[in-house]
């Protein structure tokens, strides 16, 4: 039961991070123009790795 809840939570967190990344795209483009990079890709990689590890 806990495993199923853990998987569902990780999946929801992964989807939320993707949505935040899409919504923040204009901000990320403006920041890159200013020479600043936002670490959204690192967050997505970490959450995706945790989700894939939980699938095993």
C-alpha positions, 0 to 999 in steps of 0.5 A: 500500500505504501509502495503504491502511494509512494509511486503515485506521489513521485508521479505527481511530483514529476508531472508537477515539475514538468508543468512548472518547467513549461510555465517558467519557459518565458522566464527561463528564456529571459534569464538566459538572455541576461546570462543566467541559467535556471536549474530546472533541468536538474530538478527534473532529472532528479525527480525522474531518476527517483521515479524510475528507480521506484519502478524497479 
